[in-house]
Amino acid sequence: MTPAARVAAAIEILDMVGDGLPAEQVLTRWGRNNRFAGSKDRAAIRDYVFDVLRIQRTAAWLGRASTGRGLMIGLLRHEGVDPAGLFTGEGHAPAPLMDYELEAPSGDMPESEAWNLPDWLVALFQEGLGDEAAETAKRLQSRAPVILRVNTAKATLGDAIEMLAQAGVVVEQNPLSPNALTVLEGPRKIRNAPAYLEGYVELQDASSQAVVDALPEAKRALDYCAGGGGKSLALAARGDIRVFAHDIDPSRMRDLPLREARAGVEITQLGTGDLADQGPYDLVLVDAPCTGSGSWRRAPEAKWRLTSEQLAQTMAVQDSILDEACRLVSEGGTLAYATCSILPEENKARVDAFLARHEGWGCVWEKTFSVSENGDGFYTAHLTRQK
């Protein structure tokens, strides 16, 4: 495909996303229906789509429309590319620019467009994040770093770095976690790299790794909202620990047996009815369902689809999960709460609400990770019964 044909494909996909279809679903469907597109073409088109979703309001302002066409014109202008060179109407290129599309809007971009958030979230950011609000919104507009976790059950940092280099993946140490590596070159080679296929490294954000690093030592640990099991795997890599994984939707853990076999660790999956029978646990990690606002660089659609009602519902779920999980913690054990959210409503406010409901519990440690070039936004707190 020519560069202009890739732009045309992105326009088509963005129009379908604008109609309410999930971007990943549309991209998959488009790929199946357009077998002529090679892997590089599909990757470039995907990058266009997600780059637009990160800066949707800016792109619409620069392109003078919120259609797929307007958004792609705006994205190209944002990246310093003259869209006229791609919008030629030749071959599979988009139709030439119309008169009103020839020039970008004059004057300064309105703040509402520059933040690239729904208006109600701009207000929430300003209230909750204070002086960091504008910078955080800006950071969420760029691509997230690709981060690997070295599986210390199998390899040293040096071993992993060397194996990755042999596969064309260049990395550097990430400051957020001693086992985290930031990928500098070759991110698309990771899935076929022996270091990944043989379980020496796993894809995992560095802030997420740091959340696990901070967990206290334990003999029996329960990952209560395990999802795909990334934190379960990181816990199990410590050795001398028995790790249990649970999720209210067991299908989310379907790949965990393969991942643990590859990593050379053992994790016991538990259904909801088995939790109490196998408990109590020295450590219960609640990586709670959340808005994912700290990771919107990776899933930018979420910020446009989130509503205030959904946020309230999510907070209620977080409260309910904490109330259930605290019953599984052994005497002297730790209930660790975490979210990949940067909204105080989902973080400290939920911990404070839990402490108000449960006499005798206290927060002994907490930390917020800001969205940065090294990792996603995260929050975590350690709760224990006070003597």
N, C-alpha and C positions, 0 to 999 in steps of 0.2 A: 504493500500500500504506500501511496505517496503521503508526505506530511499533510497535504491538504485533504486527502481522503480520510486520514485519521481524525482530523478536525470535524469533518462531516459526520463521521460515525459517532463522535462524542456528542455532537449536537442532537443526533437522533436519540441517543441514550439519555441525555439530560432532559429531553422533552418527556420521555416516559417516566423518569424519576420525578419530574415536576407534576405528573399526573397522580403521584402517590405510590408508585411502585418502588420497592427497595432497590438501591443501586446495585448491590451484589447480585441480586436475582436478575436484574435487567442485563448486567454485564455477562452473566453466565448464559442467559438465553441468547443474547446477541452473538456470543462466540459460537454457540451450537448452530445458529442459523447462518453463520458466515464463515464457513470452514476455510475459505481462501485466506483469511487473516492469520498471519504467522504469530508466533509467541511474542516477538518484539512489537508487532502491531498491537496485539491485545494489551500488552503491558503499557504501551504509550497511551492508548485510549483510556485505560483504567486510570493512569496518572492524571490525564486531563480531567476526567470526571471527578475524582476526589480532590484535585487541586481547586476546582470550581466550588465544590461543596464546602471547602474550608473558608472560602472568601466569597460566598454567594452574593451578599449584599454589595460588596465592593465591585464584583464583576458585573452585576446588574446595572450599577450606576455608571460604570465606565463603558458598558456596552449598550446603554440606553434601553434595555429591556430585560425582563426576567425569563424570556424564552431560552431554549437551548442555544439558539443562534446568538442572542444578545449576551448570554453568559460566556460563550466562547470568545466573542469579540472582546469582552471585558477582561477575560483572563489573559488573552494575548497582550493586550495593552498593559495590564498589570505587570507582565513579565518583560515588558520593553520590546515586544514584537509588533510590527505593523501588520494588522490583520489583512490589509489590502493585498499583501503578497500571497496569502493563502485563500482568500475569498475571491477566486477568479472565475468561477463557473466552468472551468475547463476540466474535462474528464469527470472525475468523481469529486471535484472540489465544490465547496459551498458557492452559492450564487454571489456575484459581485456585491460589494457594499452599496447600499442605497444612500441617497443624499444625507439623510439624517444620521446615518451610521459612520460617515466619513471622518468625523472629528469627535474626540472625547469631550465630555462636558467641561466647561470652563469653570474656573474658581476652585476653591478648596472643597474637598470631599466632606459632606456632612458627617459629624461624629457618629451618628446612628449607623451609617454605612461602613465606616471605618472599623467599628467594633466587630462586625460580622457575627452578631448575635440577635435573636429576637428581642424586641424592645423590653419585654418584661424581664428577660434575663440580664440585660444591661443594668437595669435597676437593681437586680439581685446581686450582681457582681459588685456594683459600687457600694452597696450596703454591707455586704459580707466580706469583701476583700480589701476595701479601703484603698490605700495608695497603690496597692499591687493590682488593682482591678484592670486598668487599661493595659498594662504590660502583660498580664495573664491572657487577656483576650487576644492580644497581638500574637503571643507565642502559640496559641491554639490555631493560628492560621497557617502555620508552616507544617512541613512533614515531620513526623515523629522519627527519632533515631531508631535504627534496628539494633537491638541488644541481645546478646547471648549470655546464658549462664553456664559456667563451667561446672560439670558434674564431678564434684570432688570424690564421689564414690568410685570413679573410674580414672580420673586424670588430674594432673596438676595444671596450673594456669599456663605454664610454659609448654607443656605437651599439647594442650588445646590450640594455643596460638600457632605452633609449628604445623600441626595437622591442617588447620584452616588455611594457612598460607600456601601449603602445597596444593590446595584445591582452588586457589585464586581468591580467597576471602581474606582481606587485610583488616585487622582489628587493632584496637588500642584499649588499655584498661580504662574502665569507667570508675569515676571517683565515688559513686554512691554505694558500691558493694565490692568487696574484695574478689568476688568470683564473677563480676560482670565485665563483659567485653563489648565495646561499641564497634559496630561494623563500619569501616571507612570505605571499603571497596568490595564489590562482588556480592551484594546482598542477595541477588537472585540465584547465586550459585550454592547457597547454604543448603537447600533441600536435598541436593545431590552430593553434598560433601561427605566423605567418610566420617568426619568428626561428628556430624549430625546423625547420619544413618546408624552409626555404631554407639550412639548415646553418650558421647563425650561432652556434647554441648546441647543445650535446649534454648529455644527462643523464649525469652522472658524479659520484660521491662526491668530496668535497674532499680526503680523505686519499689516495684513489687518484690524484687530480690531483697532489698534493704528491709522491707517489712518482715520478711522471714528471718533475716540475719538478727533482728532485734528481739526475736522471740526467746524466752528463757529456755534453758535446758529442761528436757522432760523425758521420761521413760515411755509414756503413753500419750500420744497427741491425736486429737480429732480435728480434721479439717471439715468443719460443719457445712460449709457452702462451697464444696470443692470445685464445681464446674468441670473444666478439663483436667484439673489436677496439678497445675503448675506449682502451686505452693506445697502440695502434698509431696511431690517429687523432690522439691528443694529441702523439705524437712527430712525426708527419708535419706537423702544424701549425707546427712550428718553422721549416720551410723549409730549403733547402740540406742535405737529408739524404735518403738513400734508405732506405725502411723496408720490411722484409720481415716477413710474418706467417705463423706456422705454428701448427697445433694437431693433436694426435694424432687428433682427431675433426674432419675438415674441415667437417662439417655445422654445427658451431658458428660457422663463419665465413661462413655462407651469406648473411647480410645485409650483410656488409662491403662488397661492391662498391657497393651502393646507398648505404651510409653515406658511403663515401669520395667518391662522385660528388656527393652532397649537400654534403659539406664542402669540395669543391674541392681534394682532395689525391689522391695516388697511392700505393697500397700494393701490393706484389707478394706474392701468396700462394704459399707453397711447401709441397709435400708432403714427407713425411719423407725420401724418397729423394733429394730435391733440395737438402737443407740443406747437405751438404758441398760439393757442386758450386758453389754460390753463395757459399760462405764463403771465408775467414774474415770475421768481423764485428767492427767496433770495439767494438760494444756488443751484448751478448746479455742480454735481459731475461727472467728466469724468474719470471713471476707464477704461482706453483705452485698446483696443486690443493690445497685445504686444507679444514679443517672449516668455514671461514667464520665462526668464532666472533666475529670483530670486526664482522660484519654481521648478527648474529642478530636485530636489530631489524627488518630487512627480510625475513628468512626464519626466523621463530621456530620453525617446525616442526623445523628441523634439530637444535636443541639437545635435543629430546625423542627424536629417532630415533638420535642418535649413540651408539655403543658404544665401549668401550675397545679392542675388537678392531679396529673401523673406524679409530680414531685411529692405532693401530699400523700398519695397512696404509697409511694416508695418509702417514705419516712415511717408510715404505719407498719409496713412490712419489716423494716429494720428494727423497730421497737419489739415487734412480736418475736422475731428471731432471737434477739438478745434475751428476752424473757424465757424462751424455751432452752436456749443453749446454756444459760447460767446454772440450770439444774443438773447439768452433766459434769460440772467442774468438781474435782476432788477437793477435800479440805486442804487449804494452802496452795491450791492450784491457781492457774491464770486463765482468765477469759480475755482473749485478745480480739479487739474489734478493728476492722479495717475496711476502707472503701477506696475505690479509685475515683473519688469525687473531691472537688475543691470547694464545694458549697458548705459553709458552716452548718447549715440546717441538717445536713446528713452526717455530720461529723461530731464536733464537740457538743452540739445541741442534743444529739441522740444519746451521747454518753451522759450528759447532765440529766437528761430525762430518765435514763435507766437508774442512775444513782438516786434520784428522787423517789423512784418506785420501789427500790430494793434497799432496805435499811441494812447496814452492816457491810456494804460494798464500798470500795474506794478506787479511785484512779491513781495508780502509782507511777505511770509514765505515759506520755503521749508525744506524737510528733507529726508535723505536717510537711509533706514534700511538695514544693511548688513545681509547676510545669516548667521544664528547663531543657536545655540542649542535651542533658544527660538522662532524663527520664520523665515519666508522666507525673501528674499530680496525684498524690495519695495522702491518706490520713490513717493513723493507727493509734490505738490506746490500749494499755494493759490494765485490766481490772482484777482486783482480788478482794476476798472477804477480809475485812479489818478485824483484828483480834481485840 
